[in-house]
């Protein structure tokens, strides 16, 4: 079987795609420093989406491990983490960057993940809802002893990837995070390209 070709998602941009149940999405951190914001919606009902609070409640930890699922606002599995070659450090706490956040930081008109999500959904002909809290793949937000959240560079190596398998027909939106102020995207605070591929159910991400 031929492995699906990787598609580049350029730094600071977004995209969206449809995944059928049991199809998988592979997301590759080409440079090892780039965060990818990820959203998932029930393809038949956009009012049901992948929920970070519901997922934390379901797995009783900040981030699911390999073999565990992210769940929706209706507490149903929507994506399962089948593979993760990174150290497994991802974030479910921080909201996506948006125009209001960059205005706070003195950077009006800055590219942002909220707009990237909206762009991707519009390309599919979908009227985008307000962005839910995303799964921030590869983002490193350690919780300090006082409960303070830190923002530090990802701990990935170039080529690290995750594979997420759809547990229902769903719509996925991705954003190669444009943040270039704090070390969200590496110590150099430089957004970079990532890559992704969709695997049919009969291929699987490991092949």
NUKOL-473490 format. One line per field, with one value per residue (C-alpha): residue in three letters; chain; x negated, y negated, z negated; residue number from 1. Coordinates in steps of 0.1 Angstrom, whole numbers, padded with zeros to 4 digits. Layout:
residuo = c(ALA  ...)
cadena = c(A  ...)
X = c(X  ...)
Y = c(Y  ...)
Z = c(Z  ...)
num = c(NUM  ...)
//
This chain:
residuo = c(UNK  UNK  UNK  UNK  UNK  UNK  UNK  UNK  UNK  UNK  UNK  UNK  UNK  UNK  UNK  UNK  UNK  UNK  UNK  UNK  UNK  UNK  UNK  UNK  UNK  UNK  UNK  UNK  UNK  UNK  UNK  UNK  UNK  UNK  UNK  UNK  UNK  UNK  UNK  UNK  UNK  UNK  UNK  UNK  UNK  UNK  UNK  UNK  UNK  UNK  UNK  UNK  UNK  UNK  UNK  UNK  UNK  UNK  UNK  UNK  UNK  UNK  UNK  UNK  UNK  UNK  UNK  UNK  UNK  UNK  UNK  UNK  UNK  UNK  UNK  UNK  UNK  UNK  UNK  UNK  UNK  UNK  UNK  UNK  UNK  UNK  UNK  UNK  UNK  UNK  UNK  UNK  UNK  UNK  UNK  UNK  UNK  UNK  UNK  UNK  UNK  UNK  UNK  UNK  UNK  UNK  UNK  UNK  UNK  UNK  UNK  UNK  UNK  UNK  UNK  UNK  UNK  UNK  UNK  UNK  UNK  UNK  UNK  UNK  UNK  UNK  UNK  UNK  UNK  UNK  UNK  UNK  UNK  UNK  UNK  UNK  UNK  UNK  UNK  UNK  UNK  UNK  UNK  UNK  UNK  UNK  UNK  UNK  UNK  UNK  UNK  UNK  UNK  UNK  UNK  UNK  UNK  UNK  UNK  UNK  UNK  UNK  UNK  UNK  UNK  UNK  UNK  UNK  UNK  UNK  UNK  UNK  UNK  UNK  UNK  UNK  UNK  UNK  UNK  UNK  UNK  UNK  UNK  UNK  UNK  UNK  UNK  UNK  UNK  UNK  UNK  UNK  UNK  UNK  UNK  UNK  UNK  UNK  UNK  UNK  UNK  UNK  UNK  UNK  UNK  UNK  UNK)
cadena = c(A  A  A  A  A  A  A  A  A  A  A  A  A  A  A  A  A  A  A  A  A  A  A  A  A  A  A  A  A  A  A  A  A  A  A  A  A  A  A  A  A  A  A  A  A  A  A  A  A  A  A  A  A  A  A  A  A  A  A  A  A  A  A  A  A  A  A  A  A  A  A  A  A  A  A  A  A  A  A  A  A  A  A  A  A  A  A  A  A  A  A  A  A  A  A  A  A  A  A  A  A  A  A  A  A  A  A  A  A  A  A  A  A  A  A  A  A  A  A  A  A  A  A  A  A  A  A  A  A  A  A  A  A  A  A  A  A  A  A  A  A  A  A  A  A  A  A  A  A  A  A  A  A  A  A  A  A  A  A  A  A  A  A  A  A  A  A  A  A  A  A  A  A  A  A  A  A  A  A  A  A  A  A  A  A  A  A  A  A  A  A  A  A  A  A  A  A  A  A  A  A  A  A  A  A  A  A)
X = c(0000  -0012  -0014  0006  -0016  -0022  -0007  -0025  -0006  -0025  -0035  -0008  0019  0049  0069  0098  0108  0134  0125  0148  0151  0119  0098  0067  0049  0011  -0004  -0042  -0063  -0088  -0111  -0103  -0093  -0059  -0025  0006  0040  0066  0104  0128  0166  0192  0198  0235  0239  0214  0228  0211  0173  0141  0141  0110  0128  0149  0118  0098  0128  0130  0093  0086  0055  0044  0038  0049  0022  0018  0049  0071  0097  0107  0144  0171  0194  0218  0190  0186  0153  0144  0106  0083  0046  0032  -0004  -0027  -0065  -0070  -0075  -0038  -0037  -0006  0018  0055  0056  0048  0074  0064  0047  0071  0074  0083  0052  0028  0045  0037  0001  -0001  0000  0033  0038  0017  0024  0041  0054  0090  0090  0071  0098  0125  0107  0104  0140  0151  0131  0153  0184  0191  0201  0176  0188  0169  0137  0138  0107  0084  0061  0027  0006  -0031  -0025  -0044  -0025  -0039  -0019  -0042  -0040  -0019  0005  -0010  -0011  -0044  -0049  -0081  -0093  -0080  -0101  -0098  -0124  -0122  -0099  -0080  -0043  -0009  0018  0054  0081  0117  0143  0171  0175  0160  0146  0110  0095  0058  0037  -0001  -0001  -0014  -0026  -0059  -0061  -0065  -0084  -0053  -0069  -0104  -0130  -0133  -0096  -0095  -0064  -0073  -0056  -0042  -0028  0002  0017  0051  0050  0079  0092  0074  0040  0034  0009  -0019  -0023)
Y = c(0000  -0035  -0058  -0090  -0120  -0146  -0181  -0212  -0236  -0268  -0287  -0311  -0295  -0272  -0245  -0222  -0187  -0161  -0128  -0097  -0074  -0053  -0075  -0090  -0123  -0124  -0157  -0161  -0187  -0192  -0215  -0202  -0237  -0244  -0242  -0232  -0242  -0215  -0215  -0187  -0190  -0163  -0164  -0161  -0187  -0215  -0222  -0191  -0196  -0182  -0197  -0201  -0204  -0173  -0154  -0163  -0151  -0118  -0109  -0125  -0142  -0172  -0153  -0119  -0093  -0070  -0048  -0073  -0096  -0132  -0136  -0160  -0183  -0153  -0132  -0110  -0100  -0119  -0115  -0088  -0094  -0063  -0073  -0100  -0099  -0132  -0132  -0135  -0171  -0189  -0215  -0215  -0246  -0277  -0292  -0299  -0332  -0357  -0393  -0405  -0387  -0403  -0437  -0433  -0426  -0457  -0438  -0446  -0429  -0399  -0365  -0343  -0308  -0318  -0334  -0304  -0281  -0302  -0303  -0266  -0260  -0286  -0268  -0238  -0259  -0259  -0290  -0290  -0290  -0309  -0288  -0263  -0258  -0238  -0209  -0226  -0199  -0201  -0231  -0231  -0248  -0233  -0240  -0253  -0244  -0275  -0266  -0293  -0284  -0288  -0293  -0275  -0260  -0226  -0196  -0179  -0167  -0175  -0149  -0140  -0133  -0124  -0103  -0110  -0085  -0096  -0079  -0095  -0114  -0147  -0180  -0189  -0224  -0230  -0261  -0264  -0288  -0323  -0333  -0351  -0370  -0344  -0311  -0292  -0281  -0275  -0297  -0318  -0325  -0318  -0301  -0273  -0249  -0216  -0187  -0164  -0135  -0117  -0079  -0058  -0033  -0004  -0021  -0033  -0059  -0034  -0020)
Z = c(0000  0008  -0021  -0016  -0006  -0032  -0026  -0039  -0061  -0058  -0089  -0102  -0080  -0086  -0068  -0074  -0061  -0065  -0082  -0079  -0109  -0113  -0090  -0106  -0105  -0109  -0119  -0116  -0134  -0106  -0126  -0161  -0173  -0158  -0177  -0158  -0171  -0163  -0164  -0157  -0151  -0146  -0108  -0113  -0141  -0145  -0179  -0191  -0192  -0207  -0242  -0263  -0296  -0289  -0278  -0310  -0330  -0310  -0312  -0346  -0334  -0314  -0282  -0270  -0265  -0235  -0231  -0249  -0233  -0231  -0238  -0227  -0245  -0246  -0262  -0231  -0217  -0186  -0181  -0196  -0199  -0182  -0178  -0193  -0186  -0205  -0243  -0246  -0258  -0244  -0259  -0266  -0288  -0266  -0242  -0206  -0198  -0183  -0172  -0207  -0222  -0198  -0204  -0241  -0230  -0208  -0175  -0158  -0125  -0134  -0119  -0145  -0150  -0154  -0120  -0106  -0119  -0104  -0070  -0069  -0076  -0051  -0024  -0031  -0027  -0065  -0084  -0112  -0148  -0176  -0181  -0210  -0231  -0208  -0214  -0212  -0197  -0207  -0229  -0262  -0291  -0323  -0355  -0383  -0420  -0427  -0398  -0375  -0338  -0321  -0283  -0272  -0239  -0227  -0236  -0202  -0178  -0140  -0124  -0156  -0148  -0162  -0146  -0155  -0145  -0139  -0161  -0141  -0109  -0117  -0105  -0115  -0115  -0119  -0124  -0123  -0152  -0141  -0176  -0174  -0207  -0235  -0229  -0220  -0187  -0200  -0217  -0186  -0186  -0149  -0133  -0109  -0084  -0095  -0075  -0076  -0058  -0059  -0061  -0049  -0075  -0058  -0058  -0094  -0105  -0112  -0077)
num = c(1  2  3  4  5  6  7  8  9  10  11  12  13  14  15  16  17  18  19  20  21  22  23  24  25  26  27  28  29  30  31  32  33  34  35  36  37  38  39  40  41  42  43  44  45  46  47  48  49  50  51  52  53  54  55  56  57  58  59  60  61  62  63  64  65  66  67  68  69  70  71  72  73  74  75  76  77  78  79  80  81  82  83  84  85  86  87  88  89  90  91  92  93  94  95  96  97  98  99  100  101  102  103  104  105  106  107  108  109  110  111  112  113  114  115  116  117  118  119  120  121  122  123  124  125  126  127  128  129  130  131  132  133  134  135  136  137  138  139  140  141  142  143  144  145  146  147  148  149  150  151  152  153  154  155  156  157  158  159  160  161  162  163  164  165  166  167  168  169  170  171  172  173  174  175  176  177  178  179  180  181  182  183  184  185  186  187  188  189  190  191  192  193  194  195  196  197  198  199  200  201  202  203  204  205  206  207)
//
